[in-house]
Amino acid sequence: MKTFRYRLHGLAMDPRDQSDPIEKALREWRIPADALVRAEVTRESLDARKANRPVRKFTLEIVTTRPFHRHLLEPLADPKPDPEDLLRDTLQLPSRIHVVGSGPCGIACAIGLAEKGYKVVLHERGADLVERSRQARQFLTGGELDRETNFLFGEGGAGTFTDGKLTTRTRNRLVLQALRQWVDCGEDPSIQWRSKPHLGTDRMRVLVAAMRQRFQNAGGEVRFLSRLEDIEARQGRMSRAMFSGAWENVEALVLCIGHSARDTWKMLHERGVPFEAKDFAVGVRVEHPQELIDRRQYGSRVDPKELGAAEYFLACKTPDGPGAHSFCMCPGGEVLPTTTDPGELATNGMSFRARASKFANAGLVVPVSAEQLQRWSAQKGLPMDVWSGVRFQSALERAAYELGGGGFRAPAQRAVDFLEGRAGSDLGPTSYARGLASRDLDELLPQFVTSQLRQALVDFDRKIPGFIREGVLIAPETRTSSPMRVPRDPDTLQVPGIEGLFALGEGAGWSGGIVTSAADGLRLSDRAVSRKG
């Protein structure tokens, strides 16, 4: 039977309308039920550009038994073959595989391999979810930082304590497969088509627990407090690896270590694993009253309780540099101290599913070019090499800890004072639990960062009036992404020169964010030849 594929644009619905968008679309575009083969929502977004008149917009794909000619009904050709399809089930792997890191990349990869019949051991340097949550609460209320179990290390990786945004511009088969894996573990099916699906850190923890259970049900083994400390290759092949002081024979080792495992990077580099520099960005967290963002984004006559806390994405190009952009915006959230070293300080944002906090925060970051990094290295008398980005991040984090006065107090400054070049004193209330210290951020951030931030703030204030007057800058935001990448073979995903060593995810420089990291983890399991049957 011949069929016809269409993309349907332009379906707009009142946010309070709970009717089925597919039924509404078929009714409005007069597509009879007897001609319909399949219909699905492929995208949902909230359009709040018109004050006081927000609408939800939907894109649908439908397959019919006969052609239709309707306004905004776009005919689609048959989909092109996915390049990933050519590599499915082509990679021969040893029967026993060790995966390092239980973040979105590691657990997705481990599940995929285990369900194909491999004996998979998943190593996590931090503690399990229950102990990790306890440690996090203790740290926020003034406790000591645990180097192995914190907001970055532990079951679920850095993605566990975040806003839980599943935003990605990529919609390939592996991305959809990652979203489907989460739906199968209990998540709402709408995450597969919403433009900005949000779980929240509370729901992320439920998902992490469900994924661990699914992995174990497939025969997988999880080892917590198991840190990769050394590797050994013989004649260009993986031979063994040391986990928390114990050597173990290992033929296949999958690195899903995240963007903050600097000690592991150092060990790997010393053992001959190649690295190359890649782009990254640094800046600050900016915090506002959520009420300001709601009012400016929705208008004064819209009740944000009906739509959820409002968010924004802002970007600004400047005449003399790369400009700045917002990053990981957390409506109704809080700012966290996300670091792995007692003498360093970095910040990030988090929110719960309800996004009920009185504060909104986002990273405001500036891209760091190789030229700026080389200039900074020369000023510090440091070499310019693949480690320069890590040195730069670490130096900012150490300086921030000292400028804040210790105890993980964060140096902060009102945006209006930052623009006028004065330190100021009264910072007002904040979501940052370890406390703020009023400081001049020009003492911390390099001039090429502060100049771009100042220009961007003026632009952002035009777009969201009050952005400067009511904003507080909390420093520093340094770990937006890994500043290094591990090269890998595009077909086998192996590290050059070491057979059996695979580099995946954000820590290896091959993804950014929860969804693409999970998809990159699935990339290996998707290519692995099944050992079942």
C-alpha positions in Angstrom: 0.0 0.0 0.0 1.4 3.4 -1.0 1.5 5.9 1.8 2.2 9.6 2.1 4.2 11.4 4.8 3.5 14.9 6.0 4.8 17.3 8.6 2.1 19.5 10.1 3.2 22.9 11.3 1.4 25.7 13.1 -0.9 23.9 15.6 -1.3 26.4 18.4 -3.2 25.7 21.6 -4.0 27.6 24.8 -1.6 26.3 27.5 -4.7 25.5 29.7 -6.3 23.4 26.9 -5.9 19.7 27.9 -7.4 18.2 24.7 -5.4 15.8 22.6 -3.3 17.8 20.0 -3.4 15.0 17.5 -7.2 14.9 17.5 -7.3 18.7 17.3 -4.9 18.7 14.4 -6.7 16.0 12.4 -10.0 17.9 13.0 -8.6 21.3 12.0 -6.8 20.0 8.9 -9.7 17.7 7.9 -7.8 14.4 7.8 -10.4 11.6 8.1 -9.6 8.7 10.4 -10.0 6.1 7.6 -7.1 7.7 5.7 -4.7 7.8 8.7 -2.0 5.3 9.1 0.0 6.9 11.9 0.2 10.3 13.7 2.7 11.5 16.3 3.7 14.7 18.0 7.4 15.4 17.2 7.8 18.7 18.9 6.0 20.8 21.6 7.1 24.2 22.7 5.8 27.2 24.7 5.8 30.4 22.7 5.7 33.4 25.2 7.0 36.1 22.8 3.7 38.0 23.0 3.2 39.3 26.5 0.1 38.0 28.2 -0.7 35.7 25.3 1.5 32.5 25.6 0.6 29.6 23.4 1.8 26.0 23.1 2.9 25.1 19.6 3.0 21.6 18.2 4.6 20.0 15.2 3.2 16.6 14.1 4.1 14.0 11.5 1.4 11.9 9.9 1.2 9.1 7.4 -1.8 8.7 5.3 -3.2 6.4 2.6 -3.9 9.1 0.2 -2.5 12.6 -0.6 -3.8 15.8 1.0 -3.2 19.4 0.1 -3.6 21.6 3.1 -2.1 24.9 4.3 0.9 24.2 6.6 0.9 20.5 5.7 4.4 19.9 4.4 5.0 16.8 2.2 7.9 14.7 3.3 10.1 12.4 1.3 11.0 9.0 2.7 13.7 9.5 5.4 17.3 9.3 4.4 19.2 6.3 5.8 20.8 7.1 9.1 24.6 6.8 8.8 24.6 5.1 12.3 22.5 2.3 10.7 25.4 1.1 8.6 27.5 0.5 11.8 24.8 -1.3 13.8 25.9 -4.7 15.1 29.3 -4.5 13.4 31.7 -4.3 16.4 33.1 -7.4 17.9 33.8 -7.0 21.7 35.1 -9.2 24.4 32.4 -10.9 26.4 33.3 -9.0 29.6 33.4 -5.2 29.6 34.2 -2.7 32.3 32.4 0.7 32.1 33.8 3.5 34.1 31.3 6.2 35.3 27.6 5.9 36.0 26.5 9.2 34.6 24.0 9.4 31.7 26.6 8.1 29.3 27.9 5.2 31.4 24.6 3.8 32.6 23.0 4.0 29.1 26.0 2.2 27.6 26.1 -0.4 30.4 22.3 -1.1 30.0 22.7 -1.4 26.2 25.6 -3.8 26.4 24.1 -5.9 29.2 20.9 -6.3 27.2 22.9 -7.6 24.3 24.3 -10.4 26.4 27.6 -8.9 27.6 28.9 -9.3 31.1 29.2 -5.7 32.2 30.8 -4.3 35.3 29.9 -0.7 36.0 32.4 1.2 38.1 31.5 4.4 40.0 34.1 6.3 42.1 31.4 7.8 44.3 28.8 6.3 46.5 25.3 5.0 45.7 22.3 7.3 45.4 21.2 7.1 49.0 24.6 7.9 50.5 25.3 10.5 47.9 22.1 12.3 48.7 22.9 12.2 52.4 26.4 13.6 51.7 25.0 16.4 49.5 22.6 17.5 52.2 25.4 17.5 54.8 27.7 19.5 52.6 25.0 22.2 51.9 24.4 22.7 55.6 28.1 23.3 56.3 29.7 19.9 56.2 33.1 18.9 54.7 33.5 18.1 51.1 34.0 14.5 50.2 36.3 14.2 47.2 34.7 11.0 45.9 31.0 11.6 46.7 29.7 15.0 46.0 27.6 17.0 43.4 29.8 15.8 40.6 30.8 12.2 41.6 28.5 9.4 42.7 25.7 7.4 41.2 24.1 9.1 38.3 27.1 11.5 37.7 26.9 15.2 37.6 23.5 14.9 35.8 21.8 13.7 39.1 22.0 17.1 40.8 21.0 19.4 38.0 17.9 21.0 36.5 17.3 17.7 34.7 16.8 19.4 31.4 16.7 17.0 28.4 17.1 19.8 25.8 19.0 18.9 22.6 19.0 20.2 19.1 19.9 16.7 17.8 17.1 14.4 16.9 18.9 11.4 15.5 18.0 7.7 16.1 20.4 7.4 19.1 18.9 10.5 20.8 15.4 9.1 20.4 16.6 5.7 21.6 18.1 7.4 24.8 14.8 9.1 25.4 12.9 5.9 24.8 15.2 4.1 27.3 14.1 6.7 30.0 10.5 6.3 29.1 10.8 2.5 29.5 12.3 3.3 33.0 9.2 5.2 34.0 9.5 8.7 32.5 6.6 10.5 30.9 6.5 9.7 27.1 6.2 13.4 26.4 10.0 13.9 26.9 10.3 12.4 23.5 8.7 15.4 21.7 8.7 18.4 24.0 11.2 21.0 23.0 12.5 21.6 26.5 11.5 18.6 28.7 12.4 19.0 32.3 12.7 16.4 35.0 14.2 18.2 38.0 16.8 16.7 40.4 14.2 14.9 42.4 12.8 13.1 39.4 16.4 12.5 38.1 17.1 10.5 41.2 14.1 8.3 40.6 15.2 7.8 37.1 18.8 6.9 38.1 17.5 4.3 40.6 15.2 2.8 37.9 18.1 2.6 35.4 20.4 0.9 37.9 17.6 -1.7 38.5 17.2 -2.3 34.8 20.9 -2.8 34.4 21.0 -5.3 37.3 18.0 -7.1 35.9 19.9 -7.6 32.7 22.7 -9.2 34.7 25.0 -6.2 35.2 27.2 -5.7 38.2 27.6 -2.3 39.9 30.6 -1.4 42.0 30.5 1.8 44.0 33.5 3.5 45.5 35.5 1.9 42.7 37.8 4.6 41.2 39.9 3.9 38.1 43.5 4.5 39.3 45.7 3.0 36.6 45.6 1.1 33.3 48.1 -1.1 31.5 48.3 -2.0 27.8 50.5 -4.7 26.3 51.4 -4.7 22.7 48.8 -2.0 22.0 45.9 -3.8 23.7 44.2 -3.3 27.0 45.5 -5.8 29.5 44.5 -4.7 33.0 43.2 -1.8 35.1 43.4 -0.8 38.7 40.2 0.0 40.6 40.7 1.5 44.1 44.0 -0.2 44.6 43.2 -3.6 43.1 44.4 -4.8 39.7 42.0 -6.7 37.4 42.4 -8.2 34.0 40.5 -6.1 31.5 40.2 -6.6 27.8 37.6 -3.9 27.2 37.5 -0.6 29.2 34.9 2.1 28.4 35.6 5.6 29.7 32.5 7.5 30.6 34.2 9.6 33.3 32.5 13.0 33.0 34.0 16.5 32.6 35.5 16.8 36.1 37.6 13.7 36.6 40.8 15.6 36.2 42.9 13.1 38.2 41.8 10.3 35.9 42.6 12.4 32.8 46.1 12.9 34.2 46.7 9.2 34.8 45.4 8.3 31.4 47.7 10.9 29.7 50.7 9.6 31.6 49.8 6.1 30.3 49.9 7.3 26.7 46.3 8.1 26.0 46.2 11.0 23.6 44.3 14.3 24.4 43.6 17.3 22.3 42.3 20.8 23.3 38.8 21.8 22.6 36.6 24.9 23.2 35.0 25.7 26.5 33.6 28.8 28.3 33.7 30.4 31.7 31.8 33.1 33.5 29.4 33.5 36.4 26.0 32.4 37.6 23.4 35.2 37.6 20.5 35.0 40.0 17.2 36.9 39.9 13.8 36.7 41.7 11.8 34.2 39.7 8.9 36.7 39.8 10.9 39.1 37.6 11.5 36.5 35.0 7.9 35.3 35.0 6.6 38.8 34.6 8.9 39.8 31.8 8.5 36.5 29.9 4.8 35.9 30.3 3.3 39.3 31.0 1.6 40.6 34.1 -1.8 39.0 33.4 -0.6 35.4 33.1 -0.5 33.2 36.2 2.9 31.4 36.1 1.3 28.6 38.2 -0.6 27.6 35.1 2.5 27.5 32.9 5.4 26.7 35.2 8.3 29.0 36.1 9.4 31.0 33.1 12.9 30.6 31.6 15.1 32.3 29.1 18.0 31.8 26.7 20.1 34.9 25.9 23.0 35.4 23.6 24.9 38.5 22.6 27.6 39.1 20.0 30.0 42.0 20.7 32.1 44.1 18.3 35.4 43.2 20.1 35.0 39.6 21.1 32.9 36.4 21.2 30.2 37.9 23.3 28.4 35.9 26.0 25.4 33.6 26.4 23.3 32.1 29.1 23.9 28.5 29.9 21.9 25.8 31.9 19.1 28.2 33.0 17.3 26.9 36.1 13.9 28.6 36.7 12.7 28.1 40.2 16.1 26.7 41.2 19.1 27.2 43.3 22.8 27.7 42.9 25.1 24.9 44.1 28.8 24.7 45.0 29.9 22.0 42.5 33.5 21.1 43.1 35.7 18.1 43.8 38.5 19.7 45.7 38.4 21.3 49.2 40.5 24.3 48.1 38.5 25.1 44.9 35.1 26.5 44.2 32.8 26.2 41.1 29.1 26.8 40.8 26.2 25.3 38.9 22.4 25.4 39.0 19.8 22.9 40.1 16.0 22.8 40.4 13.4 20.3 41.5 10.6 19.2 39.3 8.1 21.8 40.7 10.6 24.6 40.1 9.1 26.3 43.2 12.1 28.3 44.4 11.7 32.0 44.6 14.9 32.3 42.5 15.9 31.9 38.9 19.6 31.4 37.9 21.6 30.7 34.8 25.2 30.6 33.8 26.5 33.7 31.9 29.6 32.5 30.1 32.2 33.7 27.6 33.9 31.4 25.1 37.6 31.0 25.8 39.6 31.2 22.6 43.0 29.6 22.1 44.5 33.1 21.7 43.1 34.3 25.1 44.3 31.1 26.7 47.8 31.4 25.3 47.9 35.0 26.5 46.8 34.0 30.0 49.3 31.2 30.1 52.1 33.5 29.1 51.2 36.0 31.8 51.3 33.2 34.4 54.6 31.8 33.0 52.9 28.5 32.1 53.3 26.4 29.0 50.6 26.5 26.3 49.6 22.8 25.8 46.7 20.5 25.9 46.4 21.0 29.7 46.1 24.8 29.5 42.3 24.8 29.7 42.4 22.7 32.8 45.0 24.9 34.4 42.9 28.0 33.6 39.7 26.4 35.1 41.6 25.3 38.2 43.3 28.7 38.8 39.9 30.5 38.7 38.4 27.9 41.1 41.2 28.3 43.6 41.2 32.0 43.4 37.4 32.0 43.9 37.7 29.9 47.0 40.2 32.3 48.5 38.3 35.4 47.4 35.2 34.1 49.0 37.1 33.7 52.3 36.9 29.9 52.5 34.1 27.6 53.6 32.8 27.5 50.1 31.4 31.0 50.3 31.0 32.3 46.8 32.3 35.7 45.7 29.4 37.7 44.4 28.5 41.1 43.2 25.3 42.9 42.2 25.1 43.2 38.4 24.6 47.0 38.7 27.7 47.3 40.9 29.7 45.1 38.5 28.8 47.4 35.6 29.8 50.5 37.6 33.1 49.0 38.8 32.3 49.0 42.6 32.2 46.1 45.0 29.1 47.1 46.8 28.0 45.3 50.0 24.3 44.4 50.3 23.7 41.3 48.1 20.3 40.5 49.4 18.8 37.0 49.7 20.1 34.1 47.7 19.5 30.4 47.1 23.2 29.6 47.5 23.3 27.7 50.8 27.0 28.1 51.7 26.6 31.9 51.7 27.9 34.8 49.5 30.8 37.2 50.1 30.5 40.6 48.5 33.5 41.0 46.3 34.7 42.9 43.2 34.7 40.2 40.5 37.3 42.1 38.5 39.7 40.7 41.1 38.8 37.2 40.0 37.9 37.1 36.3 40.2 37.9 33.5 39.6 41.2 31.7 38.6 39.5 28.4 35.8 37.7 30.4 34.6 40.8 32.3 34.5 43.0 29.3 32.3 40.6 27.4 30.0 40.1 30.4 29.5 43.8 30.8 28.5 44.3 27.2 26.2 41.3 27.3 24.5 42.4 30.5 23.5 45.7 28.8 22.1 43.8 25.9 20.3 41.3 28.1 18.7 44.1 30.1 17.1 45.5 26.9 15.6 42.1 26.3 14.5 41.5 30.0 14.2 44.9 31.7 15.4 44.6 35.3 18.0 42.0 34.4 20.8 44.3 35.7 19.0 46.0 38.5 17.8 42.8 40.2 20.6 40.5 39.2 23.4 39.1 41.4 26.5 37.6 39.8 27.8 34.5 41.7 31.3 33.3 40.7 32.6 31.2 39.1 30.9 29.1 36.4 33.8 27.2 35.0 32.8 23.6 34.2 30.5 24.2 31.3 32.2 21.4 29.4 35.5 19.5 29.2 38.4 21.6 27.9 39.9 18.5 26.3 38.9 15.7 24.0 40.2 12.1 23.7 40.6 11.2 20.0 38.8 8.1 18.9 38.3 6.0 15.8 35.0 7.1 14.2 33.8 3.6 13.5 35.1 1.6 16.5 35.1 4.5 19.1 38.5 3.1 20.3 41.3 5.3 21.4 44.1 5.3 18.8 46.9 2.9 19.7 45.1 1.1 22.5 42.8 -1.7 21.3 40.0 -2.3 23.8 39.9 1.3 25.3 36.9 3.3 24.3 36.2 7.0 25.0 32.6 8.2 25.3 30.5 11.1 26.6 31.2 14.6 27.9 34.4 13.8 29.8 35.9 12.5 26.6 34.8 15.7 24.8 32.2 13.9 22.6 29.0 15.2 24.0 27.4 18.1 25.9 24.5 17.6 28.2 22.4 14.7 29.5 20.7 13.6 26.3 23.7 13.6 23.9 25.8 11.9 26.6 23.3 9.1 26.9 23.2 8.9 23.1 26.9 8.6 22.9 26.9 5.8 25.4 24.3 4.0 23.3 26.5 4.5 20.3 28.9 1.8 21.5 26.2 -0.7 22.5 24.3 0.0 19.3 27.4 -1.0 17.2 28.3 -4.0 19.4 27.4 -7.4 17.9 24.8 -9.1 20.1 25.9 -12.1 22.1 22.4 -13.4 22.6 21.1 -16.4 20.7 
